Amino acid sequence: MAVKPRRSLLFVPASNTRALEKARGLSSDGVIIDLEDAVAPGVKDAARAQAEQALRQGFGGRETALRINAPDTQWFEADLALAARVAPDAVAIPKVYSPQTIRDIAARLDSLGAPAKVRLWAMIETARGVLNADAIASTASEPANRLDLFIVGANDLARETGVRPGPARASLIPWLQSVVLAARASGLAVIDSVYNDFRNADGFAAECTQGRDFGFDGKSLIHPAQIDAANAAFGPTAEEIAEAQAMIATFSAPENASKGAVAFEGRMIEELHVAIAQRTLDLAHAIAAIHDNKNAG
């Protein structure tokens, strides 16, 4: 399966035409056009029309998602019909807490004629969602369910449970890691929650590093000022790329063809280390391709 860079996924309010236009020139790996929390009830219909125009214009080949309103709202059907009509790369579903939600929305997209390329991103942001994360992720075993990715919503999770995240999100760590584990068990990508204080560059950078250490693929963002730090934290460095290239070259050298383990820079490496190195290179190439497509556009 091709590696998709998701270091930085920027939420953009569908009601903000200026933000939608600006997003085309930014360096985020993906854009999530938001019809839910960022849009007031009185302007949902107007925002939906603006989202359609923005999606039809495209975002320079970058991955695009449409965050719809929840199935129990009056806006859900119109939002989903829009997704089927304009076919973004994904539909982001808020507050998923049951596997049946994934199955139902996938079936509804089928009935609306949405192409198979329209995937589902489940936002895990409730207590029940965390408890059911493994069951939700397991629906990805059936391709018809379209599920590709989890996004953690720590703000809603903290609000519902009453926990105070505190320094380094200490009280949330078991839940964050359980969502990562559930996602990986079913082969899903998983994206870390937003960081609210976009003026706190040091705090954001630290949380990105923490998120990468926890196993997240990237960070969901609320402001363009956060893009560069997320890209740096979740992307391979030049040193990591060089090491990956050297590791693969060493392991594949003719004199090592019959060896299961090979000495490399003072340590032993096996096929699993080479697989990790190859993923690093694949990610670097995919990032470069996004950059090239954006410049070409």
C-alpha positions in Angstrom: 0.0 0.0 0.0 1.3 3.4 -0.9 2.5 5.6 1.9 0.5 8.8 2.3 2.1 11.7 4.1 -0.2 13.0 6.8 2.2 14.9 9.0 -0.1 18.0 9.0 -3.9 17.9 8.4 -5.3 21.5 8.6 -8.9 22.1 9.7 -10.3 24.9 7.6 -13.8 26.3 8.3 -16.0 25.9 5.3 -17.7 29.2 6.2 -14.4 31.2 5.8 -13.8 31.9 2.2 -10.5 33.7 2.9 -9.2 30.7 4.8 -10.2 28.3 2.1 -8.4 30.3 -0.5 -5.3 30.7 1.7 -5.1 27.0 2.3 -4.3 26.3 -1.3 -0.9 28.0 -0.9 0.0 26.3 2.4 2.4 23.4 2.9 0.1 21.1 4.9 0.0 17.5 3.7 -3.8 17.6 3.8 -6.8 19.9 4.3 -10.0 19.0 6.3 -12.8 21.3 5.2 -15.0 21.6 8.3 -18.7 21.8 8.2 -19.1 20.8 11.9 -17.7 22.6 15.0 -16.2 25.5 13.1 -19.5 26.5 11.4 -22.4 28.1 13.3 -25.8 26.5 12.8 -27.2 29.5 11.0 -24.6 29.4 8.2 -24.4 25.6 7.6 -26.1 25.7 4.2 -24.0 28.6 2.9 -20.8 26.9 4.2 -21.8 23.7 2.4 -22.0 25.6 -0.9 -18.6 27.2 -0.2 -17.1 23.7 0.6 -18.4 22.4 -2.7 -16.8 25.2 -4.6 -13.5 24.8 -2.8 -13.4 21.0 -3.3 -14.1 21.4 -7.0 -11.2 23.8 -7.3 -8.9 21.4 -5.5 -5.9 21.9 -3.3 -2.9 21.3 -5.5 -3.1 17.5 -5.4 -3.0 17.3 -1.6 -5.3 15.0 0.3 -8.7 16.6 1.1 -11.3 15.6 3.6 -14.8 16.9 4.4 -15.7 16.9 8.1 -19.5 16.4 8.1 -22.0 17.0 10.8 -23.0 13.9 12.9 -25.6 11.5 11.7 -28.1 12.6 14.4 -28.1 16.2 13.1 -30.4 17.9 10.6 -27.4 18.6 8.3 -26.0 15.1 8.0 -27.8 14.0 4.8 -27.0 17.2 2.9 -23.4 17.0 4.0 -23.1 13.4 2.9 -24.8 14.1 -0.4 -22.2 16.8 -1.0 -19.4 14.3 -0.3 -20.8 11.8 -2.7 -21.2 14.5 -5.4 -17.8 16.1 -5.2 -15.8 13.1 -4.0 -13.1 14.4 -1.6 -10.5 11.9 -0.6 -12.2 11.3 2.7 -15.2 12.0 4.8 -14.3 12.8 8.5 -17.0 11.6 10.8 -17.2 13.3 14.3 -17.7 11.4 17.5 -17.7 7.9 16.2 -18.4 5.5 19.1 -19.8 2.4 17.3 -18.7 0.2 14.5 -22.2 0.4 13.1 -21.7 4.1 12.4 -18.9 3.2 9.9 -21.0 0.5 8.2 -24.1 2.7 7.9 -22.3 5.7 6.5 -20.3 3.5 4.1 -23.5 1.9 2.9 -25.2 5.4 2.5 -22.2 6.6 0.4 -22.7 3.6 -1.8 -26.4 4.3 -2.3 -25.5 7.9 -3.2 -23.1 6.7 -5.8 -19.9 7.9 -4.2 -16.8 6.5 -5.9 -14.7 4.0 -3.9 -11.9 6.5 -3.5 -13.9 8.4 -1.0 -12.7 6.9 2.3 -13.9 7.3 5.9 -11.9 8.9 8.7 -13.3 8.2 12.2 -12.9 10.8 14.9 -12.4 9.1 18.2 -13.3 11.8 20.7 -15.7 10.2 23.2 -15.3 7.8 26.1 -17.3 5.2 24.3 -15.3 5.8 21.2 -12.1 5.0 23.0 -13.6 1.9 24.7 -14.8 0.7 21.3 -11.7 1.8 19.3 -10.7 -1.8 18.4 -14.1 -2.8 17.3 -14.4 0.4 15.2 -11.0 -0.2 13.6 -11.8 -3.8 12.8 -14.5 -2.7 10.4 -11.6 -1.8 8.0 -11.2 -5.6 7.4 -14.2 -5.2 5.1 -13.2 -3.0 2.2 -16.7 -1.9 1.6 -16.6 0.0 4.8 -14.1 2.5 3.4 -12.3 3.1 6.8 -8.7 4.3 6.5 -7.9 6.5 9.4 -8.5 7.6 13.0 -8.3 11.1 14.3 -8.1 11.6 18.1 -10.3 14.5 19.5 -8.7 15.1 22.9 -10.7 18.3 23.5 -14.1 16.6 23.4 -12.7 13.6 25.2 -11.4 15.7 28.1 -14.7 17.7 28.2 -16.8 14.5 28.4 -14.7 12.7 31.0 -13.8 15.7 33.1 -10.1 14.9 33.2 -7.6 17.7 33.2 -4.9 16.9 30.6 -2.2 18.8 32.5 1.4 19.0 31.5 2.4 16.7 28.7 -1.3 15.4 28.6 -0.4 13.0 31.4 -4.0 12.0 32.2 -4.8 11.3 28.5 -1.8 9.1 27.7 -3.4 5.7 28.3 -6.3 6.6 26.1 -4.2 8.1 23.3 -2.0 5.0 23.3 -5.0 2.6 23.3 -6.3 4.4 20.2 -3.0 4.1 18.4 -2.8 0.4 19.3 -6.3 -0.2 18.0 -5.6 1.6 14.7 -2.3 -0.2 14.1 -3.9 -3.6 14.8 -6.2 -3.0 11.9 -3.7 -1.3 9.6 -5.1 2.2 10.0 -3.3 5.5 10.0 -3.9 7.5 13.1 -3.6 11.3 13.7 -3.0 13.1 16.9 -5.4 15.7 18.3 -5.3 19.5 17.8 -3.3 21.8 20.0 -5.3 24.8 21.0 -2.8 27.5 21.9 -1.4 28.2 18.4 0.7 31.0 19.7 2.7 28.6 22.0 5.2 27.4 19.4 7.4 25.6 22.0 4.4 23.8 23.6 3.1 22.7 20.2 6.5 21.4 19.1 6.8 19.4 22.3 3.4 17.9 21.8 4.3 17.0 18.2 7.4 15.2 19.4 5.3 13.4 22.0 2.8 12.4 19.4 5.4 11.0 17.1 6.9 9.0 20.0 3.4 7.6 20.7 3.2 6.4 17.1 0.9 8.9 15.5 1.4 9.6 11.8 0.8 13.3 12.1 -1.1 16.1 13.8 -4.5 17.7 13.1 -4.1 21.5 13.1 -6.2 24.6 13.8 -3.9 27.3 12.4 -1.4 27.6 9.5 1.3 28.7 12.0 1.4 25.1 13.2 2.2 23.5 9.8 6.0 23.7 9.7 6.5 22.3 13.2 4.2 19.4 12.5 5.9 18.6 9.2 9.3 18.7 10.9 8.2 16.4 13.8 6.4 13.8 11.8 8.6 13.8 8.7 12.0 12.1 8.3 15.1 14.2 8.8 17.9 14.3 6.3 20.0 12.2 8.7 17.2 9.6 9.0 16.9 9.4 5.2 20.7 9.0 4.7 20.8 6.3 7.4 17.8 4.5 5.8 19.6 4.5 2.4 22.8 3.2 3.9 21.0 0.5 5.9 19.2 -0.8 2.9 22.4 -0.7 0.8 24.3 -2.6 3.5 21.7 -5.3 4.0 21.3 -5.9 0.2 25.0 -6.0 -0.6 26.0 -9.3 -2.4 28.2 -10.4 0.5 25.2 -10.3 2.8 22.8 -12.1 0.6 22.7 -15.2 2.7 22.7 -13.5 6.1 19.6 -13.0 8.3 21.4 -10.4 10.4 24.0 -7.9 9.3 26.4 -5.6 11.2 25.6 -1.9 10.6 27.3 1.0 12.3 28.0 -1.0 15.5 24.7 -2.8 15.7 22.9 -5.7 14.2 20.1 -5.2 11.7 17.5 -7.6 10.4 14.8 -7.5 7.8 12.4 -5.7 10.1 14.9 -2.8 10.4 15.2 -2.7 6.6 11.4 -2.6 6.3 11.3 0.4 8.7 14.1 2.0 6.6 12.2 1.5 3.4 9.1 3.1 4.9 11.2 6.1 5.8 12.3 6.4 2.2 8.8 5.9 0.9 7.5 8.6 3.1 10.3 11.0 2.0 9.5 10.3 -1.6 5.7 10.8 -1.1 6.4 14.1 0.7 8.6 15.3 -2.2 5.8 14.3 -4.6 3.3 16.5 -2.8 5.7 19.4 -2.9 6.2 18.9 -6.6 2.5 18.7 -7.3 1.8 21.9 -5.3 4.5 23.8 -7.1 3.2 22.5 -10.5 -0.3 23.7 -9.6 
